[in-house]
C-alpha cells in the first residue's frame, strides 16, 4: 500500500508533457530591407506546469534573410533556432506566448541579379562577415484543437547585429505555423 501511495503521489506531481512537430512560412526581413518569404520546420516539447501555464522549448530549421529595396540582391540566411516559449492559456486551446530565442547561423549567402543595371547573376558566401549567434525575443499566440492539431503566429525580434562590423542590421521574422502534438 505504501508503494502504491508513493507512486500515485509522484505521478500526480509529474507535469504533463506533449511532444510535437511544426512547420510553416516565414516572412523575414532585416533592418532597411524588404520581406523575404521562407519556411521553418522542427520539433517541440510542451511541458505543463499547471492547466494554464506551460513552457515550450523548440528546435527549428529556419530560412530567413531579406531582399534589397532595389530588388537587385537578396540575403539568404539559414538558422537553427532554439526558442523557449512561456505559454499562458487564456481559455481552452487559446494561448499567448513569449520567450527568448537563440539562433545559430548555418549558411549565409548574398545573391545579386544585376550590377549597375547590367544583368549579372552571382551568389556569394558571406557567413564569415556575419555574427553566427543571434539572440532574439518572441511574441505570439496559438490555438490547439482537442485532437492535437494547432496553429500559431509569432513575431521574432532579433537583438543581435547581423554584421560583425558596420551596420546595425537585425533579424525580424513573422512566423505562421501549423503542427501536431501527441
LINZIWO-V872794 format. One record per pair of residues at least 24 apart in sequence whose ideal C-beta (glycine too) atoms are under 10 Angstrom apart, sorted by the first residue. I is the first residue (numbers start at 0). J is the second residue. If there is no record, write none. Layout:
i=I j=J
i=I j=J
This chain:
i=14 j=45
i=14 j=46
i=14 j=47
i=14 j=48
i=14 j=49
i=14 j=53
i=14 j=54
i=15 j=45
i=15 j=46
i=15 j=47
i=15 j=48
i=15 j=49
i=15 j=50
i=15 j=53
i=16 j=44
i=16 j=45
i=16 j=46
i=16 j=47
i=16 j=53
i=16 j=180
i=17 j=43
i=17 j=44
i=17 j=45
i=17 j=46
i=17 j=47
i=17 j=53
i=17 j=55
i=17 j=143
i=17 j=147
i=17 j=149
i=17 j=179
i=17 j=180
i=17 j=181
i=18 j=42
i=18 j=43
i=18 j=44
i=18 j=45
i=18 j=179
i=18 j=180
i=18 j=181
i=19 j=43
i=19 j=44
i=19 j=45
i=19 j=55
i=19 j=57
i=19 j=143
i=19 j=147
i=19 j=148
i=19 j=149
i=19 j=178
i=19 j=179
i=19 j=180
i=19 j=181
i=20 j=177
i=20 j=178
i=20 j=179
i=20 j=180
i=20 j=181
i=21 j=57
i=21 j=59
i=21 j=141
i=21 j=149
i=21 j=150
i=21 j=151
i=21 j=174
i=21 j=176
i=21 j=177
i=21 j=178
i=21 j=179
i=21 j=180
i=22 j=59
i=22 j=60
i=22 j=176
i=22 j=177
i=22 j=178
i=23 j=59
i=23 j=61
i=23 j=150
i=23 j=151
i=23 j=152
i=23 j=153
i=23 j=174
i=23 j=175
i=23 j=176
i=23 j=177
i=23 j=178
i=24 j=62
i=24 j=173
i=24 j=174
i=24 j=175
i=24 j=176
i=24 j=177
i=25 j=59
i=25 j=61
i=25 j=62
i=25 j=63
i=25 j=64
i=25 j=78
i=25 j=153
i=25 j=155
i=25 j=172
i=25 j=173
i=25 j=174
i=25 j=175
i=25 j=176
i=26 j=63
i=26 j=154
i=26 j=171
i=26 j=172
i=26 j=173
i=26 j=174
i=26 j=175
i=27 j=61
i=27 j=62
i=27 j=63
i=27 j=64
i=27 j=65
i=27 j=66
i=27 j=74
i=27 j=75
i=27 j=76
i=27 j=78
i=27 j=155
i=27 j=157
i=27 j=170
i=27 j=171
i=27 j=172
i=27 j=173
i=27 j=174
i=28 j=63
i=28 j=64
i=28 j=65
i=28 j=66
i=28 j=74
i=28 j=157
i=28 j=168
i=28 j=169
i=28 j=170
i=28 j=171
i=28 j=172
i=28 j=173
i=29 j=63
i=29 j=64
i=29 j=65
i=29 j=66
i=29 j=67
i=29 j=74
i=29 j=76
i=29 j=157
i=29 j=161
i=29 j=162
i=29 j=166
i=29 j=168
i=29 j=169
i=29 j=170
i=29 j=171
i=29 j=172
i=30 j=65
i=30 j=157
i=30 j=160
i=30 j=161
i=30 j=166
i=30 j=167
i=30 j=168
i=30 j=169
i=30 j=170
i=30 j=171
i=31 j=65
i=31 j=67
i=31 j=68
i=31 j=166
i=31 j=167
i=31 j=168
i=32 j=64
i=32 j=65
i=32 j=66
i=32 j=67
i=32 j=68
i=32 j=72
i=32 j=73
i=32 j=74
i=32 j=168
i=32 j=171
i=33 j=65
i=33 j=66
i=33 j=67
i=33 j=68
i=33 j=69
i=33 j=70
i=33 j=73
i=34 j=64
i=34 j=65
i=34 j=66
i=34 j=171
i=34 j=172
i=34 j=173
i=35 j=62
i=35 j=63
i=35 j=64
i=35 j=65
i=35 j=66
i=35 j=73
i=35 j=74
i=35 j=75
i=35 j=76
i=35 j=172
i=36 j=62
i=36 j=64
i=36 j=66
i=37 j=61
i=37 j=62
i=37 j=63
i=37 j=64
i=37 j=75
i=37 j=76
i=37 j=77
i=37 j=78
i=37 j=172
i=37 j=174
i=38 j=62
i=38 j=63
i=38 j=174
i=38 j=176
i=39 j=63
i=39 j=78
i=39 j=80
i=39 j=153
i=39 j=172
i=39 j=174
i=39 j=175
i=39 j=176
i=40 j=176
i=40 j=178
i=41 j=79
i=41 j=80
i=41 j=81
i=41 j=82
i=41 j=176
i=41 j=178
i=42 j=178
i=43 j=82
i=43 j=84
i=43 j=149
i=43 j=151
i=43 j=176
i=43 j=178
i=43 j=180
i=44 j=180
i=45 j=84
i=45 j=86
i=45 j=94
i=45 j=143
i=45 j=149
i=45 j=180
i=46 j=86
i=47 j=86
i=47 j=88
i=48 j=85
i=48 j=86
i=49 j=88
i=50 j=88
i=50 j=91
i=51 j=86
i=51 j=87
i=51 j=88
i=51 j=89
i=51 j=90
i=51 j=94
i=52 j=85
i=52 j=86
i=52 j=87
i=52 j=88
i=52 j=94
i=53 j=84
i=53 j=85
i=53 j=86
i=53 j=87
i=53 j=88
i=53 j=94
i=53 j=96
i=54 j=83
i=54 j=84
i=54 j=85
i=54 j=86
i=54 j=98
i=55 j=82
i=55 j=83
i=55 j=84
i=55 j=85
i=55 j=86
i=55 j=94
i=55 j=96
i=55 j=98
i=55 j=141
i=55 j=151
i=55 j=180
i=56 j=81
i=56 j=82
i=56 j=83
i=56 j=84
i=56 j=98
i=57 j=81
i=57 j=82
i=57 j=83
i=57 j=84
i=57 j=98
i=57 j=100
i=57 j=137
i=57 j=176
i=57 j=178
i=58 j=82
i=59 j=100
i=59 j=102
i=59 j=174
i=59 j=176
i=60 j=105
i=61 j=100
i=61 j=102
i=61 j=105
i=61 j=155
i=61 j=170
i=61 j=172
i=61 j=174
i=62 j=105
i=62 j=106
i=62 j=172
i=63 j=102
i=63 j=104
i=63 j=107
i=63 j=133
i=63 j=155
i=63 j=157
i=63 j=170
i=63 j=171
i=63 j=172
i=63 j=174
i=64 j=107
i=64 j=108
i=64 j=109
i=64 j=110
i=64 j=161
i=64 j=170
i=64 j=172
i=65 j=161
i=65 j=168
i=65 j=170
i=65 j=171
i=66 j=110
i=67 j=109
i=67 j=111
i=67 j=112
i=69 j=113
i=70 j=112
i=70 j=113
i=71 j=110
i=71 j=111
i=71 j=112
i=71 j=113
i=71 j=114
i=71 j=115
i=71 j=116
i=71 j=118
i=71 j=119
i=72 j=109
i=72 j=110
i=72 j=111
i=72 j=112
i=72 j=113
i=72 j=114
i=72 j=121
i=72 j=123
i=73 j=108
i=73 j=109
i=73 j=110
i=73 j=111
i=73 j=112
i=73 j=122
i=74 j=107
i=74 j=108
i=74 j=109
i=74 j=110
i=74 j=125
i=74 j=129
i=74 j=161
i=74 j=168
i=75 j=106
i=75 j=107
i=75 j=108
i=75 j=109
i=75 j=110
i=75 j=122
i=75 j=125
i=76 j=102
i=76 j=104
i=76 j=105
i=76 j=106
i=76 j=107
i=76 j=108
i=76 j=109
i=76 j=125
i=76 j=126
i=76 j=129
i=76 j=133
i=76 j=161
i=76 j=170
i=76 j=172
i=77 j=103
i=77 j=104
i=77 j=105
i=77 j=106
i=77 j=107
i=77 j=108
i=77 j=126
i=78 j=102
i=78 j=103
i=78 j=104
i=78 j=105
i=78 j=106
i=78 j=107
i=78 j=131
i=78 j=132
i=78 j=133
i=78 j=170
i=78 j=172
i=79 j=103
i=79 j=104
i=79 j=105
i=80 j=133
i=80 j=135
i=80 j=137
i=80 j=155
i=80 j=170
i=80 j=172
i=80 j=174
i=82 j=135
i=82 j=136
i=82 j=137
i=82 j=139
i=82 j=153
i=82 j=155
i=82 j=174
i=83 j=137
i=84 j=137
i=84 j=138
i=84 j=139
i=84 j=141
i=84 j=151
i=84 j=153
i=85 j=137
i=86 j=139
i=86 j=140
i=86 j=141
i=86 j=143
i=86 j=151
i=88 j=141
i=88 j=143
i=89 j=140
i=90 j=142
i=91 j=142
i=91 j=143
i=91 j=145
i=92 j=141
i=92 j=142
i=92 j=143
i=92 j=144
i=92 j=145
i=92 j=149
i=93 j=140
i=93 j=141
i=93 j=142
i=93 j=143
i=94 j=139
i=94 j=140
i=94 j=141
i=94 j=142
i=94 j=143
i=94 j=149
i=94 j=151
i=95 j=138
i=95 j=139
i=95 j=140
i=95 j=141
i=96 j=137
i=96 j=138
i=96 j=139
i=96 j=140
i=96 j=141
i=96 j=151
i=96 j=152
i=96 j=153
i=97 j=136
i=97 j=137
i=97 j=138
i=97 j=139
i=97 j=153
i=98 j=135
i=98 j=136
i=98 j=137
i=98 j=138
i=98 j=139
i=98 j=153
i=99 j=134
i=99 j=135
i=99 j=136
i=99 j=137
i=99 j=158
i=100 j=133
i=100 j=134
i=100 j=135
i=100 j=136
i=100 j=137
i=100 j=153
i=100 j=155
i=100 j=156
i=100 j=157
i=100 j=158
i=100 j=170
i=100 j=172
i=101 j=132
i=101 j=133
i=101 j=134
i=101 j=135
i=101 j=159
i=102 j=131
i=102 j=132
i=102 j=133
i=102 j=134
i=102 j=135
i=102 j=155
i=102 j=157
i=102 j=159
i=102 j=170
i=102 j=172
i=103 j=131
i=103 j=132
i=103 j=133
i=104 j=129
i=104 j=130
i=104 j=131
i=104 j=132
i=104 j=133
i=104 j=161
i=105 j=131
i=107 j=131
i=107 j=161
i=125 j=161
i=125 j=162
i=127 j=163
i=128 j=161
i=128 j=162
i=128 j=163
i=128 j=164
i=128 j=165
i=129 j=159
i=129 j=160
i=129 j=161
i=129 j=162
i=129 j=163
i=129 j=168
i=130 j=159
i=130 j=160
i=130 j=161
i=130 j=162
i=130 j=163
i=131 j=159
i=131 j=163
i=132 j=159
i=133 j=157
i=133 j=158
i=133 j=159
i=133 j=160
i=133 j=161
i=133 j=169
i=133 j=170
i=134 j=158
i=134 j=159
i=134 j=170
i=135 j=159
i=135 j=169
i=135 j=170
i=135 j=171
i=135 j=172
i=137 j=172
i=137 j=174
i=139 j=173
i=139 j=174
i=139 j=175
i=139 j=176
i=141 j=176
i=141 j=178
i=143 j=178
i=143 j=179
i=143 j=180
i=144 j=179
i=144 j=180
i=146 j=179
i=146 j=180
i=146 j=181
i=147 j=178
i=147 j=179
i=147 j=180
i=147 j=181
i=148 j=177
i=148 j=178
i=148 j=179
i=148 j=180
i=149 j=176
i=149 j=177
i=149 j=178
i=149 j=179
i=149 j=180
i=150 j=175
i=150 j=176
i=150 j=177
i=150 j=178
i=151 j=175
i=151 j=176
i=151 j=177
i=151 j=178
i=152 j=176
